[in-house]
Amino acid sequence: MSEFRIGLFYGSTTCYTEIAAEKIRDFIGPDIVVMHNIKDIPLTTAEQFDVLIFGLSTWDFGEIQEDWESHWHEIKALDLTGKTVALYGMGDQQGYSEWFQDALGMLHDELAASIGGNHIRRIGYWPVDSYEFIASKALTPEKTHFVGLALDEDSQYELSDERIETWCTQILEEIAAG
């Protein structure tokens, strides 16, 4: 049995975010990762875990996925003090190049505004290399990384499995480094 458990919380309209969640769970291990579809549970369930992964998709012109949108008001009330948080997002860099992964950036910012948001350990930042887009709210200030794993099932489907595995290894190393 593992020493810790990771709470993986996702919202998925077209199943792609859920499929990515399942791949993350399977790579890290189902004995470690506990998946939660946020349409079925209160977001405060996240407070029960020391390590969290949140997944969502960007819709249309930088909009938040509907399940996350219905819970958005709960985020600022979360007490995530001392938690370790990694994010992943789904987006379309060709069809919506000016809004690529915007919801990922908005979630990152909203978590920072939560109770204890300044005391969240953020991990899993992902390099922008190998992506082509015009703009994104999900970039770090240096614009060299996304604030989480960026997946594009529309334009770069063939890269998703490798990206997920590499990112999972990365976040496990970051968790272990404490």
C-alpha positions, -999 to 999 in steps of 0.1 A, spaced: 0 0 0 13 35 -8 22 61 17 0 87 2 -31 90 -20 -36 115 -48 -70 130 -54 -76 135 -91 -106 158 -98 -118 164 -134 -147 177 -154 -154 161 -188 -179 169 -214 -167 148 -244 -148 122 -223 -113 133 -234 -105 149 -200 -118 117 -183 -97 95 -206 -66 115 -197 -76 111 -160 -78 74 -164 -44 73 -181 -29 94 -153 -44 70 -127 -33 39 -146 3 52 -150 7 64 -114 -13 35 -100 -50 29 -91 -39 22 -55 -25 58 -53 -49 79 -75 -85 83 -64 -105 98 -93 -135 121 -88 -158 135 -115 -166 169 -102 -202 168 -115 -209 141 -90 -192 155 -58 -187 187 -39 -153 202 -46 -146 204 -9 -138 167 -11 -104 179 -24 -95 191 11 -92 154 22 -61 149 1 -26 163 5 -17 158 -32 -42 169 -58 -45 168 -96 -71 189 -113 -81 184 -149 -103 205 -172 -107 216 -208 -110 249 -225 -141 254 -246 -146 277 -276 -131 311 -270 -114 305 -237 -144 292 -217 -143 269 -187 -158 233 -190 -194 232 -178 -188 210 -147 -160 232 -135 -181 263 -142 -209 250 -120 -183 246 -91 -163 277 -98 -178 296 -69 -165 268 -45 -128 272 -55 -121 303 -35 -136 288 -4 -113 257 -5 -87 256 22 -57 241 3 -31 252 28 -1 229 26 -15 210 -4 5 200 -34 -14 207 -66 -8 197 -103 -30 207 -132 -37 193 -166 -58 208 -194 -73 199 -228 -73 224 -256 -71 229 -293 -41 249 -304 -51 251 -341 -88 257 -339 -86 281 -309 -50 293 -310 -58 326 -293 -73 309 -263 -52 277 -260 -55 262 -225 -70 294 -211 -92 274 -187 -60 258 -173 -46 293 -165 -79 305 -151 -81 275 -127 -45 281 -117 -53 317 -108 -85 308 -91 -67 283 -69 -41 310 -60 -70 331 -48 -84 303 -26 -81 302 12 -45 293 17 -38 297 -20 -5 313 -13 5 282 7 -1 257 -22 28 239 -36 24 239 -73 40 212 -94 38 199 -129 46 229 -150 50 219 -186 73 233 -213 57 252 -242 81 236 -267 64 216 -295 32 236 -293 20 263 -318 -5 288 -306 -10 326 -305 -20 332 -269 -27 314 -236 -37 324 -201 -20 292 -189 16 305 -193 40 312 -165 53 348 -163 84 338 -183 62 322 -210 84 292 -211 60 268 -194 23 261 -191 10 260 -155 2 223 -160 2 196 -186 -12 208 -219 -29 182 -240 -44 187 -274 -65 158 -286 -75 177 -317 -41 186 -332 -16 164 -314 -35 133 -303 -5 111 -311 17 129 -285 -8 126 -256 2 92 -242 39 101 -241 32 135 -226 10 120 -199 37 94 -190 65 120 -190 44 144 -169 34 117 -144 70 108 -139 78 145 -135 51 151 -108 60 119 -89 96 132 -88 85 166 -77 63 151 -50 92 129 -37 115 159 -37 91 175 -12 
